[in-house]
Amino acid sequence: MRYKDFKIVETKLREEGEVYVIGDSHAAAMGGRNNLAANGARLRAIGQQASQVPNGATVYMTGGHNDVTAGVSPQVIANAVRLIINNLKNKGCTVTYILFPEGSENENQDKMAPTRQAINSAVDVAQDLDGCSMQSDGIHCSLGSYRGLITDSNVTPSTRDTPEEDDEGLRAGPPYPPEDMDRVRGLQSKLEGLGYSVGSTGIDGKYGPRTADAVRAFKADFDLEGDGLSVGIRDLMVLSSAEPKENPTVANDTPMRGGDELASIENLGDIDDAKAVAEEFLGTSSLSDDDMNMLIRATAAEASPNARERAAVAAVILNRVRHRMYPNDIRGVLYQENQFQAVTGTPLDRSPSRNYSRMSDRTGNAVIQALIAYLPDMPKTWLNFTSNNPDAYGAGTNINFMAQMRRAPNSRVIGQTVFGTA
């Protein structure tokens, strides 16, 4: 369920009280503005979450899963779940309990089924997650299984398109949607608590460049995909339970400027294979190590983690090198005025994207694999790409270019981007 849809659901439910979510990682994955859940929370911690819920609220709750793995007996767990629910009801709350799946890879796996049965006997279970599509860990449902729980249980389901897994995430602005500001403040507070400064503007509820720098630093330290321009539900789940690093990456420090020397990536795996693929696509055997360095970094900064989208971005860059309208080398294409400088920066007054200047080895390796797998099949006619999301076009940007690209012959939408030649 997309965040705007959640707000509609929330508004409808406010007739019965504010909406809160409490519990463990299963509850954290449900999202929502008033989500007090924490990865790894046991029932004692969930009881403390419940104490923060105001009188008369509508509450969605999971809990008990981590107590099973800790070795607590099924009946003790069931009694604790019932006690939390009764305490909430005594505060005038309406409680929807959602039962965790049995799974297949849990600690104390043999106690999962008996505990689920004990909870089913002790309380009214509104939704049972058993039978959901499971993640590879054998413990959690796929993120999509959590996304629809509130809608399916209480209101007419949304008629909007099936959401992507990251639809409950946040994106950097401008613009700065008013409905996101509370969640952004929560994001900023957590980042600050972990040692990632959100800059001189402080906790202002605006996901701007300084907060993006803090997100980039956090992702680098916790080995998460992507740059600082968005945080998805996976990122938020990691953030919610993260402990401070001993030496966190410094956010909002003095950045390098466009044109400064980039760190070598020659030690990344399969770099030579990716170079061979790029040279064959370009029709040359003269790509230098610096060329590949810039190509991989620019691809990482411009594309989402979608592998085909990454390959398509690289294809556009290489197609421009070959085309008479553009500079005839990768550096020239990337530093051409008003083209890629949002990520590569300018020599005097603009810093490059952190995912360009400080790309992680993990991201670099992922881009390399994307080029090897998908670049050979990309069209050699594409010279442009732009976001396919209308919300990405704020003041001063040209949303008409998106429509123009969509209408272009042989254009194609890949991931979050439309590719073609306009």
C-alpha positions as CSV (number, residue, x, y, z in Angstrom):
1,M,0.0,0.0,0.0
2,R,1.5,3.4,-1.0
3,Y,1.9,5.9,1.7
4,K,-0.7,8.3,0.3
5,D,-3.2,5.4,0.3
6,F,-2.2,4.6,3.9
7,K,-3.1,8.2,4.8
8,I,-6.5,7.7,3.3
9,V,-7.0,4.6,5.4
10,E,-5.7,6.4,8.4
11,T,-8.2,9.2,8.0
12,K,-11.1,6.8,7.8
13,L,-10.0,5.0,10.9
14,R,-9.5,8.1,13.0
15,E,-13.2,8.1,13.7
16,E,-12.3,5.3,16.1
17,G,-9.0,6.7,17.2
18,E,-5.4,7.3,16.0
19,V,-3.7,4.4,14.3
20,Y,-0.7,2.8,15.9
21,V,1.4,-0.3,15.0
22,I,3.4,-2.2,17.7
23,G,5.4,-5.3,17.7
24,D,8.5,-6.8,16.2
25,S,10.0,-6.9,12.7
26,H,6.7,-8.3,11.2
27,A,5.0,-5.1,12.5
28,A,7.8,-2.8,11.5
29,A,7.4,-4.0,7.9
30,M,3.8,-2.8,7.9
31,G,4.9,0.8,7.9
32,G,2.7,3.7,8.9
33,R,3.4,7.0,10.6
34,N,2.8,5.9,14.2
35,N,4.8,2.6,13.9
36,L,6.4,1.9,17.3
37,A,7.6,-1.6,16.3
38,A,11.3,-2.6,16.5
39,N,13.1,-5.5,14.9
40,G,13.9,-8.2,17.4
41,A,11.4,-6.9,20.0
42,R,10.2,-9.4,22.6
43,L,6.9,-9.1,24.4
44,R,8.3,-7.1,27.3
45,A,9.5,-4.5,24.9
46,I,6.2,-4.6,23.0
47,G,4.4,-4.0,26.3
48,Q,6.4,-0.8,26.6
49,Q,5.4,0.1,23.1
50,A,1.8,-0.4,24.1
51,S,2.2,2.0,27.0
52,Q,3.0,4.8,24.5
53,V,-0.3,4.2,22.6
54,P,-2.9,6.9,23.6
55,N,-6.4,6.0,24.9
56,G,-8.9,5.1,22.2
57,A,-6.3,4.4,19.5
58,T,-6.7,1.7,16.8
59,V,-3.8,-0.7,17.2
60,Y,-2.2,-3.3,15.0
61,M,0.0,-5.7,16.8
62,T,2.3,-8.6,16.2
63,G,4.4,-10.3,18.9
64,G,5.7,-13.5,20.5
65,H,7.9,-14.6,17.6
66,N,11.2,-13.5,19.3
67,D,10.1,-15.0,22.6
68,V,9.8,-18.4,20.9
69,T,13.4,-18.1,19.6
70,A,14.5,-17.1,23.1
71,G,13.1,-20.3,24.6
72,V,10.0,-19.0,26.4
73,S,7.2,-21.6,26.7
74,P,4.2,-21.4,24.4
75,Q,1.6,-20.8,27.2
76,V,3.7,-18.1,28.8
77,I,3.9,-16.3,25.5
78,A,0.2,-16.7,24.8
79,N,-0.6,-15.3,28.3
80,A,1.7,-12.3,27.7
81,V,0.1,-11.5,24.3
82,R,-3.3,-11.6,26.0
83,L,-2.2,-9.3,28.8
84,I,-0.9,-6.7,26.4
85,I,-4.1,-6.8,24.4
86,N,-6.3,-6.6,27.5
87,N,-4.3,-3.6,28.7
88,L,-4.8,-1.8,25.4
89,K,-8.6,-2.6,25.5
90,N,-8.8,-1.2,29.0
91,K,-7.5,2.1,27.5
92,G,-10.4,2.0,25.0
93,C,-8.2,0.8,22.1
94,T,-9.4,-1.4,19.3
95,V,-6.8,-4.1,18.8
96,T,-6.1,-6.1,15.7
97,Y,-3.6,-9.0,16.5
98,I,-1.7,-10.4,13.5
99,L,-0.1,-13.8,14.1
100,F,3.4,-14.4,12.9
101,P,4.1,-17.2,10.4
102,E,5.5,-20.6,11.5
103,G,8.4,-20.3,9.1
104,S,11.1,-22.9,8.5
105,E,14.4,-21.5,9.7
106,N,13.8,-20.2,13.2
107,E,15.7,-20.9,16.4
108,N,13.5,-23.4,18.4
109,Q,11.6,-24.1,15.1
110,D,9.8,-27.0,16.8
111,K,8.1,-24.6,19.3
112,M,6.7,-22.3,16.6
113,A,3.6,-24.4,15.8
114,P,2.7,-25.0,19.5
115,T,3.1,-21.3,20.3
116,R,0.9,-20.2,17.4
117,Q,-1.7,-22.7,18.6
118,A,-1.6,-21.4,22.1
119,I,-1.9,-17.8,21.0
120,N,-4.9,-18.7,18.7
121,S,-6.6,-20.2,21.8
122,A,-5.8,-17.2,24.0
123,V,-6.8,-14.3,21.8
124,D,-8.8,-13.4,18.7
125,V,-6.4,-13.6,15.8
126,A,-7.6,-11.2,13.1
127,Q,-5.0,-12.1,10.5
128,D,-2.7,-15.2,10.3
129,L,0.5,-14.7,8.3
130,D,1.0,-18.4,7.9
131,G,1.0,-19.4,4.3
132,C,2.4,-16.1,3.1
133,S,5.1,-15.9,0.5
134,M,8.3,-16.2,2.5
135,Q,11.6,-14.4,2.2
136,S,14.7,-16.5,1.7
137,D,15.5,-16.3,5.5
138,G,12.6,-18.7,6.2
139,I,11.5,-16.3,8.9
140,H,9.8,-13.3,7.4
141,C,7.1,-12.9,4.8
142,S,7.8,-11.1,1.6
143,L,7.4,-7.4,2.0
144,G,4.4,-7.3,-0.2
145,S,2.6,-9.6,2.2
146,Y,2.8,-7.0,5.0
147,R,1.9,-4.0,2.8
148,G,-1.8,-4.8,2.5
149,L,-2.7,-6.0,6.0
150,I,-4.4,-2.8,7.2
151,T,-6.5,-2.4,4.1
152,D,-7.5,-6.0,3.8
153,S,-8.6,-6.2,7.4
154,N,-10.6,-3.0,7.8
155,V,-11.5,-1.1,4.6
156,T,-12.3,-1.6,1.0
157,P,-9.0,-2.4,-0.8
158,S,-7.4,0.3,-2.8
159,T,-8.0,0.2,-6.6
160,R,-4.5,1.6,-7.3
161,D,-1.8,-0.5,-9.0
162,T,0.0,-3.2,-7.0
163,P,2.6,-1.4,-5.0
164,E,6.3,-2.0,-5.3
165,E,8.1,-3.2,-2.2
166,D,9.6,0.3,-1.5
167,D,6.4,2.3,-1.7
168,E,6.4,2.9,2.0
169,G,9.8,4.6,1.7
170,L,10.9,8.2,1.5
171,R,12.5,10.2,-1.3
172,A,14.6,13.3,-1.2
173,G,13.1,16.6,-2.4
174,P,12.3,19.2,-3.4
175,P,9.3,19.1,-3.2
176,Y,8.9,18.2,0.5
177,P,5.4,16.7,0.9
178,P,3.7,17.9,4.1
179,E,2.3,14.5,4.7
180,D,5.9,13.0,4.9
181,M,7.4,15.5,7.3
182,D,6.7,13.6,10.5
183,R,8.3,10.5,9.0
184,V,11.3,12.5,7.8
185,R,11.7,13.9,11.3
186,G,11.8,10.4,12.6
187,L,14.3,9.4,10.0
188,Q,16.5,12.5,10.8
189,S,16.3,11.8,14.6
190,K,17.4,8.2,14.2
191,L,20.3,9.3,11.9
192,E,21.4,11.9,14.4
193,G,21.2,9.3,17.2
194,L,23.5,7.0,15.2
195,G,26.1,9.8,14.6
196,Y,25.1,10.9,11.1
197,S,24.6,14.6,11.1
198,V,21.7,16.0,9.1
199,G,23.4,19.3,8.9
200,S,22.9,22.8,10.1
201,T,19.2,22.8,9.2
202,G,18.6,20.2,11.9
203,I,15.5,18.0,12.3
204,D,13.2,20.0,10.1
205,G,11.1,17.3,8.4
206,K,12.6,18.1,5.0
207,Y,14.5,15.4,3.1
208,G,17.0,17.7,1.5
209,P,20.6,17.5,0.5
210,R,22.0,17.4,4.0
211,T,19.7,14.6,5.1
212,A,20.6,12.8,1.8
213,D,24.3,13.0,2.8
214,A,23.4,11.4,6.2
215,V,21.5,8.7,4.5
216,R,24.4,8.0,2.1
217,A,26.8,7.7,5.1
218,F,24.4,5.4,7.0
219,K,24.0,3.1,3.9
220,A,27.7,3.0,3.4
221,D,28.3,1.9,6.9
222,F,25.5,-0.7,7.0
223,D,26.3,-2.1,3.5
224,L,22.9,-1.1,2.0
225,E,22.2,-0.6,-1.7
226,G,21.5,2.8,-3.3
227,D,22.5,6.4,-2.7
228,G,21.1,8.9,-0.3
229,L,18.2,10.0,-2.4
230,S,15.8,7.5,-1.1
231,V,15.2,5.1,1.8
232,G,13.1,2.0,1.2
233,I,11.3,-0.2,3.7
234,R,14.3,-2.5,4.0
235,D,16.5,0.5,4.9
236,L,14.0,1.7,7.4
237,M,13.9,-1.7,9.0
238,V,17.7,-1.8,9.4
239,L,17.6,1.8,10.7
240,S,15.0,1.0,13.3
241,S,17.2,-1.5,15.1
242,A,20.7,-0.2,14.2
243,E,23.3,0.4,16.9
244,P,25.9,3.2,16.5
245,K,29.1,2.3,14.7
246,E,32.4,2.9,16.5
247,N,33.7,5.2,13.7
248,P,30.7,6.2,11.6
249,T,31.2,7.7,8.1
250,V,31.2,11.5,8.4
251,A,28.2,13.0,6.8
252,N,28.0,16.6,5.5
253,D,31.8,17.0,5.6
254,T,33.7,19.0,2.9
255,P,33.0,17.1,-0.3
256,M,35.2,16.7,-3.3
257,R,34.4,18.9,-6.3
258,G,33.7,17.7,-9.9
259,G,36.8,16.9,-11.7
260,D,38.8,15.8,-8.6
261,E,40.6,12.5,-8.8
262,L,38.4,9.4,-8.2
263,A,39.6,6.4,-6.2
264,S,40.6,3.5,-8.3
265,I,38.2,0.5,-8.7
266,E,40.7,-1.8,-10.4
267,N,40.4,-4.3,-7.5
268,L,36.7,-4.9,-8.0
269,G,35.8,-8.3,-9.2
270,D,35.1,-8.9,-13.0
271,I,36.1,-5.4,-13.9
272,D,38.1,-6.6,-16.9
273,D,35.0,-8.6,-18.1
274,A,32.8,-5.5,-17.8
275,K,35.4,-3.5,-19.7
276,A,35.4,-6.0,-22.5
277,V,31.6,-5.9,-22.7
278,A,31.6,-2.1,-22.8
279,E,34.3,-2.0,-25.5
280,E,32.3,-4.4,-27.6
281,F,29.1,-2.4,-27.2
282,L,31.0,0.8,-28.1
283,G,32.9,-0.8,-30.9
284,T,36.4,0.1,-29.6
285,S,39.2,-1.4,-27.7
286,S,40.5,1.8,-26.2
287,L,38.6,2.3,-23.0
288,S,41.0,3.2,-20.2
289,D,40.7,2.2,-16.6
290,D,39.7,5.8,-15.9
291,D,36.9,5.5,-18.5
292,M,35.5,2.4,-16.8
293,N,35.8,4.0,-13.4
294,M,33.7,7.0,-14.5
295,L,31.2,4.9,-16.4
296,I,30.6,2.6,-13.4
297,R,30.3,5.4,-10.9
298,A,28.0,7.5,-13.1
299,T,25.8,4.4,-13.7
300,A,25.7,3.8,-9.9
301,A,24.7,7.4,-9.3
302,E,22.1,7.8,-12.0
303,A,20.3,4.4,-11.8
304,S,18.3,2.7,-9.1
305,P,19.5,-0.8,-8.0
306,N,17.5,-2.3,-10.9
307,A,20.2,-4.2,-12.9
308,R,18.6,-3.6,-16.3
309,E,18.1,0.1,-15.5
310,R,21.8,0.3,-14.7
311,A,22.8,-1.3,-18.0
312,A,20.5,1.1,-19.8
313,V,22.1,4.1,-18.2
314,A,25.5,2.9,-19.2
315,A,24.2,2.3,-22.7
316,V,23.1,5.9,-23.1
317,I,26.5,7.2,-21.9
318,L,28.3,4.9,-24.4
319,N,25.9,5.8,-27.2
320,R,26.6,9.5,-26.6
321,V,30.4,8.8,-26.9
322,R,29.8,7.3,-30.3
323,H,27.3,10.0,-31.5
324,R,28.6,13.1,-33.4
325,M,26.4,15.4,-31.4
326,Y,28.3,14.7,-28.1
327,P,31.9,14.6,-26.9
328,N,33.8,11.5,-28.1
329,D,35.0,10.2,-24.8
330,I,33.4,9.2,-21.5
331,R,34.9,12.1,-19.5
332,G,33.6,14.6,-22.0
333,V,30.1,13.1,-22.0
334,L,29.9,13.0,-18.2
335,Y,31.2,16.5,-17.7
336,Q,29.4,18.2,-20.6
337,E,27.6,21.3,-19.2
338,N,24.1,20.7,-18.0
339,Q,24.0,17.0,-18.7
340,F,25.4,14.6,-16.0
341,Q,26.8,17.3,-13.7
342,A,24.0,16.6,-11.1
343,V,26.1,13.5,-10.3
344,T,29.6,14.3,-11.5
345,G,29.7,17.9,-10.1
346,T,31.5,20.9,-11.5
347,P,35.1,22.0,-11.0
348,L,34.1,25.2,-9.1
349,D,30.9,25.1,-7.3
350,R,29.0,21.8,-7.3
351,S,29.9,18.7,-5.4
352,P,29.4,15.3,-7.1
353,S,26.9,12.7,-5.9
354,R,28.3,10.7,-3.0
355,N,27.4,7.5,-5.0
356,Y,29.7,8.8,-7.7
357,S,32.6,10.1,-5.7
358,R,32.4,7.6,-2.8
359,M,30.7,4.6,-4.4
360,S,30.9,1.5,-2.2
361,D,32.6,-1.6,-3.5
362,R,29.3,-3.5,-3.1
363,T,27.5,-1.1,-5.4
364,G,30.4,-1.1,-7.9
365,N,30.4,-4.8,-8.1
366,A,26.6,-4.8,-8.6
367,V,27.0,-2.4,-11.5
368,I,29.7,-4.5,-13.0
369,Q,27.5,-7.6,-13.0
370,A,24.6,-5.6,-14.5
371,L,26.8,-4.5,-17.4
372,I,28.1,-8.0,-18.0
373,A,24.6,-9.5,-18.0
374,Y,22.5,-6.8,-19.8
375,L,24.5,-4.2,-21.6
376,P,25.0,-6.4,-24.8
377,D,21.2,-6.4,-25.3
378,M,20.6,-2.7,-24.9
379,P,19.7,-0.5,-27.9
380,K,22.5,1.5,-29.5
381,T,20.1,4.3,-30.5
382,W,19.1,5.6,-27.1
383,L,20.6,9.0,-26.2
384,N,18.4,10.1,-23.4
385,F,16.8,9.0,-20.2
386,T,14.6,10.7,-17.6
387,S,12.6,9.8,-14.5
388,N,9.3,8.1,-15.2
389,N,7.8,9.4,-11.9
390,P,5.9,12.7,-12.2
391,D,6.6,13.4,-8.5
392,A,10.3,13.8,-9.4
393,Y,9.7,17.0,-11.3
394,G,9.6,19.9,-9.0
395,A,9.8,23.6,-9.6
396,G,12.2,24.6,-12.4
397,T,12.1,21.1,-14.0
398,N,10.5,20.2,-17.3
399,I,7.9,17.5,-16.8
400,N,7.0,17.8,-20.5
401,F,10.3,16.0,-21.3
402,M,9.0,12.9,-19.5
403,A,5.9,12.9,-21.8
404,Q,8.1,13.5,-24.8
405,M,10.3,10.6,-23.9
406,R,7.4,8.3,-23.4
407,R,6.1,9.1,-26.9
408,A,9.6,8.7,-28.5
409,P,9.9,5.8,-31.0
410,N,11.4,2.6,-29.4
411,S,11.3,4.1,-25.9
412,R,11.1,1.8,-23.0
413,V,10.5,2.1,-19.3
414,I,13.0,0.2,-17.2
415,G,12.8,0.4,-13.4
416,Q,12.1,4.0,-12.5
417,T,13.3,5.5,-15.8
418,V,12.2,5.9,-19.3
419,F,14.9,5.5,-22.0
420,G,14.8,6.5,-25.7
421,T,15.8,9.4,-27.9
422,A,13.9,12.6,-27.8
